[in-house]
Amino acid sequence: MAGPTLRDVAKRANVSIRTVSNVVNGYAPVSDELRARVQAVLDELDYRPNLIARNLKQGRTGMIALVVPELDVPYFAELAREVITAARAHGYVVMVDQTDGDGDRERELLGRDSRATMFDGLLLSPLTISAEELRGRGNRIPIVLLGEHIFNGSFHHVAIDNVAAAREATTHLLDLGRRRVAAIGDQPYATGETAQLRTAGYRQAHARAGLEVDEELVVSTSHFHRRLGAEAMDHLLALPEPPDAVFCYNDLLALGAIRALTRAGRRVPDDVAVVGVDDIEEGEYSTPSLTTIAPDKGEIARRAVTTLMDSINGSPAAPSEIIVPHRLMVRESTAGSTG
């Protein structure tokens, strides 16, 4: 059954359809008495505006896109949920897509004529595309970047401070008295900025503690996946002097590392303490539960969506670097069982 229309509200309030429209959309001044009368009828009839029709009238689709590298990575799935919630508060629907970290796919999304797209704005977590390619994109719809790909202030960008986060995670391990702290997840190539920032924080923590980094303990991985975390941990355990702690660049690597340690008969955290990044739900319920750096995913989503909405609504600000808080969540993988 169809809901009440503007005509139904106008008839019940004994006003014109235009007056009702002005109250609903705020297009023109309406007296307080008239606004109150119309609003009372809107509430009585439980009127809901047709957002699709309104958006089409304004030349909009009422949708934004969220594009991430991998949807089966829990961090991105959890972030997508937060973005959907934030967008809903603005009356927007979210289309979600993944690029698989493929540069051609990222360029395809940005190269489309804006008139041919199905969305009004784009939240993009890029891995390979350059700042020059973004500036020269054929698609001129508003865009906000997520993640740690570095663009030197050329675009709106929402992220945590990865250097500080990695430094805090590593310092936590050093403060426990661990002195052979390994790092799993370095990516010393062009598209590995996130990993490089975390490696920088790892090194800073050692420098502040007056310790040198044993380069054998810094292990690269092509992706942040469980299997690669396990393989890296196997490699570290085979060293003449294995680590007594490990900082993993995301929670999936950490969960893989814990699996390898368990398989090798090593106790976590007694023999090897483990820290991850992302605070995915899986880590809270793993055995042992995972100590992790927790980015405020809800705040990342809210700030990104609000910034994008400002651009869509014609109030674009100068490109901004928005740093969202994080915190260290200490759990059993470093603190031991609490009973």
The 8 nearest C-alpha neighbors of each residue, nearest first, counted from 0:
[[1, 2, 3, 4, 46, 47, 45, 44],
 [2, 0, 3, 4, 46, 47, 49, 7],
 [1, 3, 0, 4, 46, 47, 45, 44],
 [4, 2, 46, 7, 44, 1, 5, 8],
 [5, 3, 7, 6, 8, 2, 46, 48],
 [4, 6, 8, 7, 16, 9, 19, 3],
 [5, 7, 9, 4, 8, 16, 10, 3],
 [8, 6, 4, 10, 5, 9, 3, 11],
 [7, 9, 5, 11, 6, 10, 12, 40],
 [10, 8, 14, 6, 12, 16, 7, 15],
 [9, 11, 13, 7, 8, 12, 6, 14],
 [10, 12, 8, 13, 9, 7, 40, 14],
 [13, 11, 9, 14, 10, 37, 8, 40],
 [12, 14, 10, 11, 9, 15, 8, 37],
 [15, 13, 9, 12, 18, 10, 16, 19],
 [14, 16, 18, 17, 9, 19, 13, 10],
 [15, 17, 19, 9, 18, 6, 5, 20],
 [18, 16, 20, 15, 19, 21, 14, 9],
 [19, 17, 21, 15, 20, 16, 22, 14],
 [18, 20, 22, 16, 21, 17, 9, 23],
 [19, 21, 17, 23, 18, 22, 24, 16],
 [20, 22, 18, 26, 25, 24, 19, 23],
 [21, 23, 19, 25, 20, 24, 34, 18],
 [24, 22, 20, 21, 25, 19, 48, 26],
 [25, 23, 21, 26, 22, 20, 27, 19],
 [24, 26, 21, 22, 27, 23, 28, 20],
 [25, 27, 21, 24, 28, 22, 20, 23],
 [28, 26, 21, 25, 29, 22, 24, 18],
 [29, 27, 30, 26, 25, 21, 22, 31],
 [28, 30, 34, 27, 31, 33, 22, 21],
 [31, 29, 33, 32, 34, 28, 35, 22],
 [30, 32, 34, 33, 35, 29, 36, 28],
 [31, 33, 35, 30, 34, 36, 29, 37],
 [34, 32, 36, 30, 35, 31, 37, 29],
 [33, 35, 31, 37, 36, 32, 38, 30],
 [34, 36, 38, 32, 33, 37, 31, 39],
 [37, 35, 33, 39, 34, 38, 32, 40],
 [38, 36, 34, 40, 39, 35, 12, 41],
 [39, 37, 41, 35, 40, 36, 34, 42],
 [38, 40, 42, 36, 37, 41, 35, 43],
 [39, 41, 43, 37, 42, 38, 44, 8],
 [42, 40, 38, 46, 44, 39, 43, 45],
 [43, 41, 45, 39, 40, 44, 38, 46],
 [42, 44, 40, 45, 41, 39, 46, 38],
 [43, 45, 46, 41, 42, 40, 3, 8],
 [46, 44, 42, 43, 41, 47, 3, 40],
 [45, 47, 41, 44, 3, 48, 42, 2],
 [48, 46, 45, 49, 2, 3, 41, 4],
 [49, 47, 50, 46, 23, 53, 4, 5],
 [48, 50, 52, 51, 53, 47, 54, 4],
 [51, 49, 53, 52, 48, 54, 90, 61],
 [50, 52, 54, 53, 49, 55, 61, 60],
 [53, 51, 55, 49, 50, 54, 56, 48],
 [52, 54, 50, 56, 51, 55, 49, 57],
 [55, 53, 59, 57, 51, 56, 52, 61],
 [54, 56, 58, 52, 59, 57, 53, 60],
 [55, 57, 53, 54, 58, 52, 59, 51],
 [58, 56, 54, 55, 59, 53, 52, 60],
 [57, 59, 55, 56, 54, 60, 53, 119],
 [60, 58, 54, 55, 57, 61, 119, 56],
 [59, 61, 62, 118, 54, 55, 119, 117],
 [62, 60, 91, 54, 59, 92, 51, 119],
 [63, 61, 92, 118, 91, 60, 93, 119],
 [62, 64, 118, 120, 93, 119, 121, 94],
 [63, 65, 94, 121, 93, 95, 122, 118],
 [64, 66, 122, 95, 123, 121, 94, 96],
 [65, 67, 96, 123, 97, 95, 124, 122],
 [68, 66, 97, 124, 69, 123, 98, 96],
 [67, 69, 99, 98, 100, 97, 124, 70],
 [70, 68, 99, 71, 97, 72, 67, 98],
 [69, 71, 72, 76, 75, 97, 67, 68],
 [70, 72, 69, 73, 76, 75, 74, 68],
 [71, 73, 70, 74, 69, 75, 76, 224],
 [74, 72, 76, 75, 71, 77, 279, 70],
 [75, 73, 77, 76, 72, 279, 78, 277],
 [74, 76, 78, 77, 73, 70, 72, 79],
 [77, 75, 73, 79, 78, 74, 70, 80],
 [76, 78, 80, 74, 75, 79, 73, 81],
 [77, 79, 75, 81, 80, 76, 296, 74],
 [80, 78, 82, 76, 81, 77, 75, 83],
 [79, 81, 83, 77, 78, 82, 84, 76],
 [80, 82, 78, 84, 79, 83, 297, 300],
 [81, 83, 300, 79, 85, 84, 80, 86],
 [84, 82, 86, 80, 81, 85, 93, 87],
 [83, 85, 81, 87, 82, 86, 80, 88],
 [86, 84, 82, 88, 301, 87, 83, 81],
 [87, 85, 91, 83, 89, 88, 84, 82],
 [86, 88, 90, 91, 84, 89, 85, 83],
 [87, 89, 86, 85, 90, 84, 91, 83],
 [90, 88, 87, 86, 91, 85, 308, 305],
 [91, 89, 87, 88, 86, 92, 50, 61],
 [92, 90, 86, 87, 61, 62, 89, 93],
 [91, 93, 62, 87, 61, 63, 86, 94],
 [94, 92, 63, 64, 62, 83, 95, 91],
 [93, 95, 64, 65, 63, 96, 92, 62],
 [96, 94, 65, 64, 66, 93, 97, 79],
 [97, 95, 66, 65, 67, 94, 98, 64],
 [96, 98, 67, 68, 66, 69, 99, 70],
 [97, 99, 68, 100, 101, 104, 67, 105],
 [100, 98, 68, 101, 69, 97, 67, 104],
 [99, 101, 68, 98, 126, 102, 127, 125],
 [100, 102, 99, 104, 98, 103, 105, 127],
 [103, 101, 105, 127, 104, 128, 106, 100],
 [102, 104, 106, 105, 101, 107, 128, 98],
 [103, 105, 107, 101, 102, 106, 98, 108],
 [106, 104, 102, 108, 107, 103, 98, 109],
 [105, 107, 103, 109, 104, 108, 110, 102],
 [108, 106, 104, 110, 105, 109, 103, 111],
 [109, 107, 105, 106, 110, 111, 104, 138],
 [108, 110, 106, 138, 107, 136, 111, 137],
 [111, 109, 137, 107, 138, 136, 108, 106],
 [110, 112, 138, 109, 108, 113, 137, 107],
 [111, 113, 138, 114, 115, 137, 110, 116],
 [114, 112, 138, 115, 116, 139, 140, 111],
 [113, 115, 112, 116, 111, 117, 138, 140],
 [116, 114, 113, 112, 117, 111, 118, 138],
 [117, 115, 113, 118, 114, 112, 111, 119],
 [116, 118, 60, 115, 119, 62, 63, 114],
 [117, 119, 62, 63, 116, 120, 60, 64],
 [120, 118, 63, 62, 60, 59, 140, 311],
 [121, 119, 141, 63, 140, 118, 142, 64],
 [120, 122, 142, 64, 63, 123, 65, 141],
 [121, 123, 65, 143, 144, 142, 64, 66],
 [124, 122, 66, 144, 125, 145, 65, 121],
 [123, 125, 145, 67, 146, 144, 66, 68],
 [126, 124, 123, 127, 128, 148, 67, 68],
 [125, 127, 100, 190, 128, 148, 124, 68],
 [126, 128, 102, 190, 125, 129, 100, 101],
 [127, 129, 102, 126, 125, 132, 105, 130],
 [130, 128, 132, 131, 133, 127, 150, 134],
 [129, 131, 133, 132, 150, 134, 128, 153],
 [132, 130, 134, 129, 133, 135, 128, 136],
 [133, 131, 135, 129, 130, 134, 136, 128],
 [132, 134, 130, 136, 131, 135, 129, 128],
 [133, 135, 131, 132, 136, 130, 153, 129],
 [136, 134, 132, 133, 131, 137, 130, 138],
 [137, 135, 133, 138, 110, 109, 134, 132],
 [138, 136, 110, 112, 111, 139, 109, 135],
 [137, 139, 113, 112, 109, 111, 110, 136],
 [140, 138, 113, 137, 141, 136, 112, 109],
 [139, 141, 120, 138, 113, 142, 119, 121],
 [142, 140, 120, 310, 311, 121, 139, 307],
 [141, 143, 121, 120, 122, 140, 307, 144],
 [144, 142, 122, 155, 156, 307, 121, 123],
 [145, 143, 156, 123, 124, 122, 155, 157],
 [146, 144, 124, 157, 156, 123, 158, 143],
 [147, 145, 158, 124, 148, 157, 144, 125],
 [146, 148, 193, 149, 158, 192, 145, 161],
 [147, 149, 192, 146, 126, 150, 125, 193],
 [148, 150, 147, 151, 192, 130, 152, 146],
 [151, 149, 130, 152, 153, 148, 154, 129],
 [152, 150, 153, 149, 154, 130, 320, 148],
 [151, 153, 154, 150, 318, 320, 319, 155],
 [152, 154, 151, 150, 318, 155, 130, 319],
 [155, 153, 318, 152, 156, 319, 143, 150],
 [154, 156, 318, 319, 143, 320, 144, 157],
 [155, 157, 144, 320, 145, 143, 321, 154],
 [158, 156, 321, 145, 322, 320, 144, 303],
 [159, 157, 146, 322, 323, 145, 147, 321],
 [158, 160, 323, 322, 161, 324, 294, 325],
 [159, 161, 163, 162, 164, 322, 158, 323],
 [162, 160, 164, 163, 197, 159, 196, 165],
 [161, 163, 200, 196, 197, 165, 164, 160],
 [162, 164, 166, 161, 160, 165, 200, 167],
 [165, 163, 161, 167, 166, 162, 160, 168],
 [166, 164, 200, 197, 168, 162, 167, 201],
 [165, 167, 200, 204, 163, 201, 169, 164],
 [166, 168, 170, 164, 165, 169, 163, 171],
 [169, 167, 165, 171, 166, 170, 164, 274],
 [170, 168, 172, 166, 171, 167, 201, 204],
 [171, 169, 173, 167, 172, 204, 168, 174],
 [170, 172, 174, 168, 169, 173, 167, 175],
 [173, 171, 169, 175, 170, 174, 177, 168],
 [174, 172, 170, 177, 175, 176, 171, 178],
 [173, 175, 171, 176, 172, 170, 177, 169],
 [176, 174, 172, 173, 177, 171, 333, 170],
 [175, 177, 174, 173, 178, 172, 171, 179],
 [178, 176, 173, 175, 172, 179, 243, 244],
 [177, 179, 180, 176, 173, 243, 244, 242],
 [180, 178, 242, 243, 177, 181, 244, 241],
 [179, 181, 244, 245, 242, 178, 243, 177],
 [182, 180, 245, 216, 217, 242, 246, 244],
 [181, 183, 217, 246, 245, 247, 218, 216],
 [184, 182, 247, 218, 248, 185, 219, 217],
 [185, 183, 220, 219, 248, 218, 247, 194],
 [184, 186, 219, 194, 218, 183, 220, 187],
 [187, 185, 191, 194, 219, 188, 195, 220],
 [188, 186, 191, 185, 195, 189, 219, 194],
 [189, 187, 191, 186, 190, 192, 195, 185],
 [188, 190, 191, 187, 192, 127, 186, 126],
 [191, 189, 127, 188, 192, 126, 148, 186],
 [190, 192, 186, 194, 188, 193, 189, 195],
 [191, 193, 195, 194, 148, 190, 196, 147],
 [194, 192, 147, 196, 195, 191, 197, 148],
 [193, 195, 185, 197, 192, 196, 191, 186],
 [196, 194, 192, 198, 197, 193, 191, 199],
 [195, 197, 199, 162, 193, 198, 194, 161],
 [198, 196, 165, 200, 194, 162, 199, 195],
 [197, 199, 201, 195, 200, 196, 194, 202],
 [200, 198, 196, 202, 197, 201, 162, 203],
 [199, 201, 166, 162, 165, 203, 197, 202],
 [202, 200, 198, 166, 204, 199, 203, 165],
 [201, 203, 199, 205, 200, 204, 198, 206],
 [202, 204, 200, 206, 205, 201, 207, 199],
 [205, 203, 166, 207, 201, 202, 206, 170],
 [204, 206, 210, 208, 202, 203, 207, 209],
 [207, 205, 209, 203, 208, 204, 210, 202],
 [208, 206, 204, 209, 205, 203, 210, 202],
 [207, 209, 205, 206, 210, 204, 173, 170],
 [210, 208, 206, 207, 205, 211, 204, 203],
 [211, 209, 205, 208, 206, 212, 207, 178],
 [212, 210, 205, 213, 206, 209, 202, 208],
 [211, 213, 214, 210, 205, 202, 216, 206],
 [212, 214, 215, 216, 211, 217, 179, 181],
 [213, 215, 216, 217, 212, 218, 181, 211],
 [216, 214, 213, 217, 218, 235, 181, 238],
 [215, 217, 181, 214, 213, 218, 182, 235],
 [218, 216, 182, 214, 215, 181, 183, 219],
 [219, 217, 183, 182, 216, 185, 184, 231],
 [218, 220, 185, 184, 186, 183, 217, 221],
 [221, 219, 184, 222, 185, 186, 227, 218],
 [220, 222, 186, 219, 223, 184, 227, 185],
 [223, 221, 220, 224, 227, 184, 186, 252],
 [222, 224, 252, 249, 251, 184, 220, 225],
 [223, 225, 251, 227, 252, 222, 226, 228],
 [226, 224, 255, 251, 252, 228, 227, 254],
 [227, 225, 229, 228, 224, 255, 230, 252],
 [226, 228, 230, 229, 225, 224, 231, 220],
 [229, 227, 252, 255, 256, 225, 231, 226],
 [228, 230, 255, 256, 259, 232, 226, 227],
 [231, 229, 227, 233, 232, 228, 226, 234],
 [232, 230, 234, 228, 233, 229, 227, 235],
 [231, 233, 235, 229, 256, 234, 230, 236],
 [234, 232, 230, 236, 231, 235, 229, 259],
 [233, 235, 231, 237, 232, 236, 230, 238],
 [236, 234, 232, 237, 238, 233, 241, 231],
 [235, 237, 241, 233, 238, 234, 232, 242],
 [236, 238, 234, 235, 233, 239, 241, 240],
 [239, 237, 241, 240, 235, 236, 234, 215],
 [238, 240, 241, 237, 236, 235, 242, 215],
 [241, 239, 238, 242, 236, 237, 235, 179],
 [242, 240, 236, 238, 235, 239, 243, 237],
 [243, 241, 179, 244, 180, 181, 240, 235],
 [242, 244, 271, 179, 270, 177, 180, 272],
 [245, 243, 272, 180, 271, 242, 273, 181],
 [244, 246, 181, 273, 180, 182, 247, 272],
 [245, 247, 182, 274, 273, 181, 275, 169],
 [248, 246, 183, 275, 253, 249, 182, 252],
 [247, 249, 184, 276, 275, 183, 246, 252],
 [248, 250, 276, 275, 247, 252, 251, 277],
 [249, 251, 275, 253, 276, 252, 277, 254],
 [250, 252, 225, 254, 253, 224, 249, 255],
 [253, 251, 228, 225, 255, 250, 224, 254],
 [254, 252, 250, 256, 247, 251, 255, 275],
 [255, 253, 251, 257, 256, 252, 250, 225],
 [254, 256, 225, 229, 228, 258, 252, 253],
 [255, 257, 229, 253, 228, 259, 232, 254],
 [258, 256, 260, 254, 259, 255, 261, 253],
 [257, 259, 255, 261, 256, 260, 262, 254],
 [260, 258, 229, 262, 256, 257, 261, 263],
 [261, 259, 257, 265, 263, 262, 258, 256],
 [260, 262, 264, 258, 263, 259, 265, 257],
 [261, 263, 259, 260, 264, 258, 265, 257],
 [264, 262, 260, 261, 265, 259, 233, 236],
 [263, 265, 261, 262, 260, 266, 259, 270],
 [266, 264, 260, 261, 263, 270, 267, 271],
 [267, 265, 270, 269, 268, 264, 271, 261],
 [268, 266, 269, 271, 272, 332, 270, 265],
 [267, 269, 272, 271, 332, 333, 270, 266],
 [270, 268, 267, 266, 271, 272, 335, 265],
 [271, 269, 266, 268, 267, 265, 243, 272],
 [270, 272, 243, 244, 268, 267, 269, 273],
 [271, 273, 268, 244, 333, 267, 332, 245],
 [272, 274, 245, 332, 244, 333, 246, 271],
 [275, 273, 246, 290, 291, 247, 245, 168],
 [276, 274, 291, 250, 247, 249, 253, 248],
 [275, 277, 249, 292, 291, 250, 248, 278],
 [276, 278, 293, 279, 292, 249, 250, 294],
 [279, 277, 293, 291, 276, 292, 280, 282],
 [278, 280, 281, 277, 282, 74, 73, 250],
 [279, 281, 283, 282, 278, 284, 73, 77],
 [282, 280, 284, 279, 283, 285, 278, 73],
 [283, 281, 289, 285, 284, 280, 279, 288],
 [282, 284, 288, 280, 281, 285, 289, 279],
 [283, 285, 282, 281, 288, 286, 280, 287],
 [286, 284, 288, 282, 287, 283, 281, 289],
 [287, 285, 288, 284, 289, 331, 332, 282],
 [286, 288, 331, 285, 332, 289, 267, 336],
 [287, 289, 285, 286, 331, 283, 284, 330],
 [290, 288, 282, 332, 330, 283, 291, 331],
 [289, 291, 330, 329, 274, 328, 332, 333],
 [292, 290, 275, 276, 274, 328, 278, 327],
 [291, 293, 276, 327, 326, 277, 328, 278],
 [294, 292, 278, 326, 277, 325, 291, 327],
 [295, 293, 325, 296, 277, 324, 292, 159],
 [294, 296, 298, 297, 325, 324, 299, 293],
 [297, 295, 299, 298, 294, 78, 300, 81],
 [296, 298, 300, 299, 81, 295, 301, 78],
 [297, 299, 301, 300, 295, 296, 302, 323],
 [300, 298, 296, 302, 297, 301, 303, 323],
 [301, 299, 82, 303, 297, 298, 302, 81],
 [302, 300, 298, 304, 85, 303, 299, 305],
 [301, 303, 305, 299, 304, 300, 298, 306],
 [302, 304, 300, 306, 301, 305, 299, 307],
 [303, 305, 307, 301, 306, 302, 300, 308],
 [306, 304, 308, 302, 307, 303, 301, 309],
 [307, 305, 309, 303, 304, 308, 302, 310],
 [306, 308, 304, 310, 305, 309, 303, 143],
 [309, 307, 311, 305, 310, 306, 312, 304],
 [308, 310, 314, 312, 306, 307, 311, 315],
 [309, 311, 315, 307, 313, 314, 308, 312],
 [310, 312, 308, 313, 309, 307, 141, 120],
 [313, 311, 309, 310, 314, 308, 315, 307],
 [312, 314, 310, 311, 315, 309, 308, 316],
 [315, 313, 309, 310, 312, 316, 311, 308],
 [316, 314, 310, 309, 313, 317, 311, 312],
 [315, 317, 318, 314, 310, 319, 309, 306],
 [316, 318, 319, 315, 155, 154, 153, 152],
 [319, 317, 155, 154, 153, 152, 316, 320],
 [318, 320, 155, 321, 317, 156, 152, 154],
 [319, 321, 156, 155, 152, 157, 322, 318],
 [320, 322, 157, 156, 319, 323, 158, 155],
 [323, 321, 159, 158, 157, 160, 320, 324],
 [322, 324, 159, 158, 299, 321, 295, 298],
 [325, 323, 295, 159, 294, 322, 326, 160],
 [324, 326, 294, 293, 295, 292, 159, 323],
 [327, 325, 293, 292, 328, 294, 324, 164],
 [326, 328, 292, 291, 293, 329, 168, 325],
 [327, 329, 291, 290, 292, 326, 330, 293],
 [330, 328, 290, 327, 291, 334, 333, 331],
 [331, 329, 290, 289, 288, 332, 334, 333],
 [330, 332, 335, 334, 288, 336, 333, 287],
 [331, 333, 268, 289, 273, 287, 290, 267],
 [334, 332, 272, 268, 331, 335, 273, 330],
 [335, 333, 331, 330, 332, 329, 336, 268],
 [336, 334, 331, 333, 268, 332, 337, 330],
 [335, 337, 331, 338, 334, 287, 330, 332],
 [338, 336, 335, 331, 334, 330, 287, 288],
 [337, 336, 335, 331, 334, 287, 330, 288]]
